[in-house]
């Protein structure tokens, strides 16, 4: 059975550093963490570009604009009406708590509970903020992570978010920079090789993967049912 460290080492050797999260401000990461729900990152980039072009990539601006105008800017990210509401909810909490500098005063456990208490914020969004904005030692689990672990026979696919996160945490040093890089590498793998219809011949985990061993011949295994 593969260990968290073995998977990380193999991916890092294949892909190198990913320089993730791609953003210039803390608030851009916060917005991206909301917008990335149920969509590809390229769509998030288009929505963020809209916010930037309309001078809406700041907490005060997001709260000042009408929700309809905000939703229109978020249209490329999908579910734009829902995401506009969620972004405003989270932004209101951010302002109420004194901004990112205020959040830095909270313990990780307390702040995670606070974030999860904001309407529309789930575990993945909360942990993205904790890890990528506040440099806290939490592991982000997304749909790519679930797919990859299932194909490696390291998960059934129906485990809770926290159970999957614990698998990584118990097998790695408690270093935010490692968790940061690991999540980015899984995104790279899941969006490139380990797609819904996997591209096994170009997968760096082929030697570790009992589900999709298909060396050499260009074979692509069918999606698991």
URVEN-V54894 format. One record per residue. N is the residue number from 1. PSI is psi as a letter, one per 30 degrees, with the letter a starting at -180 (999 if undefined). OMEGA is omega as a letter, one per 30 degrees, with the letter a starting at -180 (NA if undefined). D_CENTER is the distance of its C-alpha to the mean C-alpha in Angstrom with 2 decimals. Layout:
((N & PSI & OMEGA & D_CENTER) (N & PSI & OMEGA & D_CENTER))
//
This chain:
((1 & k & a & 25.06) (2 & k & l & 22.33) (3 & l & l & 21.04) (4 & e & a & 17.59) (5 & e & l & 19.39) (6 & e & l & 21.00) (7 & e & l & 17.88) (8 & e & a & 16.38) (9 & e & a & 19.79) (10 & e & l & 20.22) (11 & e & a & 17.00) (12 & e & l & 17.66) (13 & e & a & 21.24) (14 & e & a & 20.43) (15 & f & a & 17.81) (16 & a & a & 18.33) (17 & k & a & 16.20) (18 & f & l & 13.32) (19 & h & a & 13.68) (20 & k & g & 10.09) (21 & k & a & 9.19) (22 & j & a & 11.84) (23 & l & l & 13.56) (24 & f & l & 17.03) (25 & l & l & 16.85) (26 & e & a & 15.08) (27 & e & l & 15.44) (28 & e & l & 13.86) (29 & e & l & 10.55) (30 & e & l & 11.25) (31 & e & l & 12.17) (32 & e & l & 9.27) (33 & e & l & 6.96) (34 & e & a & 9.70) (35 & f & a & 10.39) (36 & f & l & 7.35) (37 & k & l & 8.41) (38 & h & l & 10.53) (39 & l & l & 10.90) (40 & l & a & 10.63) (41 & e & a & 9.56) (42 & e & l & 13.34) (43 & e & l & 14.01) (44 & e & l & 11.82) (45 & e & l & 13.85) (46 & e & l & 16.97) (47 & e & l & 16.39) (48 & e & l & 15.75) (49 & e & l & 18.87) (50 & e & l & 20.75) (51 & e & a & 19.98) (52 & e & a & 21.11) (53 & f & a & 24.19) (54 & g & a & 25.19) (55 & h & a & 24.75) (56 & g & a & 22.26) (57 & h & l & 19.50) (58 & k & a & 20.90) (59 & e & a & 21.11) (60 & e & a & 24.83) (61 & e & l & 24.71) (62 & e & a & 22.13) (63 & f & a & 24.39) (64 & f & a & 27.53) (65 & l & l & 26.85) (66 & l & a & 27.54) (67 & e & l & 24.79) (68 & e & l & 26.18) (69 & e & l & 25.90) (70 & e & l & 22.33) (71 & e & l & 21.49) (72 & e & l & 23.36) (73 & e & a & 21.31) (74 & g & a & 18.05) (75 & e & a & 19.72) (76 & f & a & 17.93) (77 & f & a & 14.55) (78 & l & a & 16.43) (79 & h & a & 17.38) (80 & e & l & 18.34) (81 & e & l & 20.78) (82 & e & a & 18.47) (83 & e & l & 15.71) (84 & e & l & 18.57) (85 & e & a & 19.67) (86 & e & l & 16.38) (87 & e & l & 15.95) (88 & e & l & 19.58) (89 & e & a & 19.32) (90 & e & l & 16.66) (91 & e & l & 18.63) (92 & e & l & 21.79) (93 & e & l & 20.55) (94 & e & a & 19.53) (95 & e & l & 23.03) (96 & e & a & 24.76) (97 & g & l & 23.39) (98 & g & l & 24.55) (99 & a & a & 21.47) (100 & e & l & 19.07) (101 & e & l & 22.25) (102 & e & l & 23.04) (103 & f & a & 19.74) (104 & f & a & 20.42) (105 & f & a & 23.49) (106 & l & l & 21.81) (107 & l & a & 21.21) (108 & e & a & 17.73) (109 & e & a & 18.88) (110 & e & a & 20.60) (111 & e & l & 17.89) (112 & e & l & 15.37) (113 & e & l & 18.21) (114 & e & a & 18.81) (115 & e & a & 15.36) (116 & f & l & 15.43) (117 & f & l & 18.88) (118 & k & a & 17.89) (119 & k & l & 18.40) (120 & f & l & 15.40) (121 & j & l & 12.82) (122 & a & a & 11.37) (123 & e & a & 10.06) (124 & e & l & 6.28) (125 & e & a & 7.16) (126 & e & a & 9.74) (127 & e & l & 8.17) (128 & e & l & 5.90) (129 & e & a & 9.46) (130 & e & a & 11.29) (131 & e & a & 9.92) (132 & f & l & 9.61) (133 & e & a & 12.45) (134 & f & l & 14.61) (135 & h & l & 14.24) (136 & k & a & 14.43) (137 & i & l & 14.37) (138 & l & a & 11.69) (139 & k & a & 9.43) (140 & k & l & 5.89) (141 & k & l & 6.74) (142 & a & a & 5.75) (143 & e & l & 8.73) (144 & e & a & 9.04) (145 & e & a & 9.41) (146 & e & a & 11.96) (147 & e & a & 13.77) (148 & e & l & 14.21) (149 & e & l & 15.46) (150 & e & a & 17.73) (151 & f & l & 19.21) (152 & g & a & 19.88) (153 & h & l & 21.63) (154 & f & l & 19.66) (155 & l & l & 18.65) (156 & e & a & 20.49) (157 & f & a & 17.55) (158 & g & l & 18.57) (159 & l & l & 17.54) (160 & l & l & 15.97) (161 & e & a & 12.48) (162 & e & l & 14.38) (163 & e & l & 16.51) (164 & e & l & 13.86) (165 & e & a & 12.34) (166 & e & l & 16.02) (167 & e & l & 16.72) (168 & e & a & 14.69) (169 & e & a & 15.99) (170 & f & a & 19.55) (171 & g & a & 19.71) (172 & l & l & 18.42) (173 & k & a & 19.80) (174 & i & a & 18.38) (175 & j & a & 17.17) (176 & e & a & 14.09) (177 & e & l & 14.53) (178 & e & l & 14.43) (179 & e & l & 11.21) (180 & e & a & 9.71) (181 & e & a & 11.40) (182 & e & l & 10.82) (183 & e & l & 7.08) (184 & e & l & 7.96) (185 & e & l & 10.95) (186 & e & l & 9.59) (187 & e & l & 7.83) (188 & e & a & 11.31) (189 & e & a & 13.14) (190 & e & l & 11.72) (191 & f & a & 12.28) (192 & d & a & 15.52) (193 & e & a & 17.50) (194 & i & l & 16.09) (195 & l & l & 16.11) (196 & e & l & 17.59) (197 & j & a & 20.82) (198 & k & l & 20.21) (199 & i & a & 21.76) (200 & e & a & 23.05) (201 & f & l & 25.49) (202 & g & a & 22.90) (203 & k & l & 20.53) (204 & f & l & 20.77) (205 & g & a & 20.41) (206 & e & a & 23.43) (207 & f & a & 25.69) (208 & f & a & 23.52) (209 & j & l & 22.82) (210 & f & a & 25.56) (211 & e & a & 24.24) (212 & h & l & 24.27) (213 & j & a & 26.95) (214 & h & a & 28.48) (215 & k & l & 29.63) (216 & d & a & 31.66) (217 & g & l & 32.83) (218 & g & a & 30.01) (219 & k & l & 29.47) (220 & k & a & 26.37) (221 & l & l & 25.93) (222 & l & l & 25.49) (223 & k & l & 22.48) (224 & k & l & 22.97) (225 & 999 & NA & 24.42))
//
